[in-house]
Amino acid sequence: MTRARGWHSLLMACCALGGFYGLARSVHAAPGSGAEAEQNPSLAQVEVAMLGDVERDPVLFERIRSLFPPQTAVVLSTAHELDQRAVLLPQRSDTVYIWIRVTERSRARVYLSLVEQGEDAQARYLFRELELDSGLDEVGGETLAEVAHSSARALWSREQQSSRQALVDALDREAKAPAESRLPPPAVSVSASTQVRDSSPVTSHATNAAPESPAFRLGIGASGTTHNSGAEGWLQELGAFLTCEYRARLSLRLAVHYLLPSDFSLPPARVHLNGASGEFRAGWLSNDATRMRVRLEAGLGVLLGRAQATIVEPQPAAHAFAGQDFERSYALTAAGFEWPLGPAWIAASVDLRVPLRTTSYEVNGQSGASTSSSLSPGGSLEVGIGFDPALR
């Protein structure tokens, strides 16, 4: 009996000892979990700068913001240029900075940086480059948003990062790209359902990345012009145009206009005038089509007109000849401003036509006075829409 009670007491003591050991382990584990949470807090803020073809694209920004949880503040940066110093020296320790640059509407580069907390704060970086097979359509925009989101989470949680030198090399290639012309580099195609998980400092194809090939942009639109043509008065024209831009700096334009019928007095007759014109212009543009820009143009044109005289002040020898056709060529210059409305634009300009020949009319069997002035000032308004001819 005594031996049984002894074994029972020993068993109870062991159980009590095990309980105290488990409690001690749980108490010890709790502080460790809290410290780990303090070292890796949730992402507080993300600042996104969108450059190139995605600048001021509210749809892409909203897609990126929707992928982060509500407690993460996602703000849009006001930066319009890729500043190497800003990328390499992030300011806030609670923010992941993202720069997204898209060229040719299909080649995307994503730069990310953050600075750690503490006195010995160190910056960490991540660089991604991808090609959007379908451009900036629904699928391409969703792909780019997912890459930006997954990269920000990976950099914040230390799952992936690139070396500082790798990021500097990528920024240097970005700066040299407009000044060179090479074949486009091979790029990694990322579908909408794929997330970049490579933990290498920089993607393998980025090492041999080359500048983008020259970009062309086509545009079509309608315009209205008015010009003072001496005794003919103010001539009004409505027409359409086709324009081609090279690297958002140089342009070529073809336009055709219909001359609205007008009447002017040439005593003792009244002349009814109508016709059409065509123009070719070459121009210079101050910047890309995403911001208001200055446009300077020069070119040549020709006005094909028809004049029909009617006697309104009867005279014994007065008679009107049959309708006269004429051709009047001219040189022109124009300066104006262009305001973007997404892919479309509105433009206004001041024009000056310099006729290379004049037009005369015959009344009473004699030549009338020259009615086309040596300078024809005027102006124009237009609305157009641009698109990329290399659709993917």
Summary of the structure (lengths in Angstrom):
residues: 392
radius of gyration: 35.8
end to end distance: 92.0
largest distance: 158.5
contacts: 1172
relative contact order: 0.09
helix: 24%
strand: 44%
